[in-house]
Amino acid sequence: MLDHIPFDPIRLRDVVLVKNNNTITLITRGVWEHIHPLCNNVNEQEYAQANQWVEQQGKFARRILAIAKKDITSYVPHTDLNNIERDMAFVGFIAFEDPLKDSARKAVQKAQKLHVLVKIISGDSKEVCGAVAKAVGIITDEQQVLLGSQFDAFNQ
């Protein structure tokens, strides 16, 4: 590995620069909405299909990482990788889920018996949060999920 920009909660992605033989490759992974604008090989129809697939996976509580890459001819250490992180090729998705602990639903039920309101604060998508909250019994309908932007609007 030649260089790495760790996952950034604002950029919602990380970057790795690797060298294999004489090829230097920039690899970016992160949230689809932030990876797609960096890519030059996804048309409108593919973008719509990808959005639909990502949303559907979220409803199964699966988190999604989008992967893009770009071969570059040279690299100077400590270069700001943000400046070369464009005109990339979308490679694909990684879908994964973190299984709920067996005790999660019981803990929520116990809290509810004690009249404690349980809330989830997460950086995951609305669909993932809704699926997890529904699975542990915090909500009954995914429409009950409140986005950070909606929450912020309460203070205005």
C-alpha positions in Angstrom: 0.0 0.0 0.0 1.4 3.3 -1.0 -1.0 5.6 0.8 -4.4 5.6 2.6 -7.0 8.2 3.5 -9.0 6.5 6.3 -12.8 6.5 6.3 -14.1 10.0 6.8 -17.6 10.5 8.3 -18.1 13.6 6.2 -16.8 12.2 2.9 -18.4 8.8 3.7 -15.5 7.0 2.0 -11.9 5.9 2.3 -9.1 5.7 -0.3 -6.3 3.3 -0.8 -3.4 3.6 -3.3 -1.8 0.3 -4.2 1.0 -0.7 -6.6 1.0 -4.1 -8.4 4.0 -4.5 -10.7 4.1 -1.2 -12.6 0.5 -0.3 -12.2 -0.6 2.1 -9.5 -4.3 1.9 -8.7 -6.5 4.3 -6.6 -9.3 2.4 -4.9 -12.2 4.2 -3.2 -14.9 2.6 -1.2 -17.9 4.1 0.6 -21.5 5.2 0.5 -22.9 4.8 -3.0 -24.3 8.4 -3.1 -20.7 9.6 -2.6 -18.9 7.2 -4.9 -21.2 7.5 -7.9 -20.4 11.2 -8.6 -16.7 10.2 -8.9 -17.4 7.6 -11.6 -17.6 8.0 -15.3 -18.9 4.6 -16.4 -22.5 4.6 -14.9 -25.3 5.7 -17.1 -28.7 7.0 -15.8 -30.4 3.6 -16.1 -27.6 1.8 -14.3 -27.7 4.6 -11.6 -31.4 4.1 -11.1 -31.1 0.3 -10.9 -28.2 0.6 -8.4 -30.2 3.0 -6.3 -33.1 0.6 -6.2 -30.8 -2.3 -5.3 -29.0 -0.4 -2.5 -32.4 0.6 -1.0 -33.7 -2.9 -1.2 -30.6 -4.3 0.5 -31.0 -1.7 3.3 -34.5 -3.1 4.0 -32.8 -6.4 4.8 -30.5 -4.5 7.2 -27.5 -5.0 4.8 -24.9 -2.2 4.7 -23.5 -1.4 1.3 -20.1 -0.3 0.2 -19.6 0.9 -3.3 -16.2 0.4 -4.9 -14.5 2.4 -7.6 -11.0 2.4 -9.0 -8.7 4.3 -11.3 -5.2 3.5 -12.6 -2.8 6.4 -12.5 0.6 6.8 -14.1 2.5 8.2 -11.2 2.1 9.2 -7.6 4.1 11.5 -5.3 3.8 10.5 -1.6 1.7 12.8 0.5 -0.3 14.0 -2.6 -3.8 15.1 -1.8 -5.7 12.0 -3.1 -8.9 14.1 -3.2 -7.5 15.9 -6.2 -7.1 12.6 -8.2 -10.2 10.9 -7.0 -12.4 11.6 -10.1 -13.1 10.0 -13.4 -13.0 6.6 -11.7 -14.6 3.4 -12.8 -17.4 1.9 -10.7 -16.4 -1.7 -9.9 -19.3 -2.9 -7.8 -20.8 -3.3 -4.4 -20.1 -5.2 -1.2 -23.2 -6.0 0.8 -22.8 -7.2 4.4 -24.8 -7.3 7.6 -24.0 -7.2 11.3 -26.2 -9.9 12.9 -28.2 -8.6 15.9 -27.1 -10.0 19.2 -29.6 -12.4 20.7 -29.9 -10.1 23.7 -30.9 -7.0 21.7 -34.6 -7.7 21.5 -34.8 -8.8 25.1 -32.9 -5.6 26.2 -35.4 -3.4 24.3 -38.4 -5.3 25.7 -37.0 -4.9 29.2 -36.4 -1.1 28.7 -39.9 -0.7 27.3 -41.4 -2.5 30.4 -39.5 0.1 32.5 -41.1 2.9 30.3 -37.7 3.8 28.9 -37.8 5.0 25.3 -35.1 3.4 23.2 -33.7 5.2 20.2 -31.0 4.4 17.7 -28.6 7.0 16.4 -26.7 5.7 13.4 -24.8 6.7 10.4 -26.4 3.9 8.4 -29.1 4.5 5.7 -32.7 5.1 6.6 -33.5 1.6 5.3 -30.9 -0.2 7.4 -31.9 1.7 10.6 -35.6 0.9 9.9 -34.9 -2.8 9.4 -32.8 -3.0 12.6 -35.2 -0.9 14.7 -38.1 -3.1 13.5 -36.2 -6.3 14.2 -35.6 -5.4 17.8 -39.0 -4.0 18.4 -38.3 -0.3 18.6 -40.6 0.6 15.8 -43.5 -1.1 13.9 -43.2 0.8 10.7 -40.0 2.0 8.8 -41.8 5.4 8.3 -41.0 6.1 11.9 -37.3 6.5 11.1 -36.2 10.1 11.4 -33.2 11.3 9.3 -30.6 13.7 10.8 -31.7 16.4 8.3 -35.3 16.0 9.6 -34.1 16.2 13.2 -32.0 19.3 12.4 -35.1 21.0 11.0 -36.8 20.8 14.4 -34.2 23.3 15.7 -34.9 25.9 13.1 
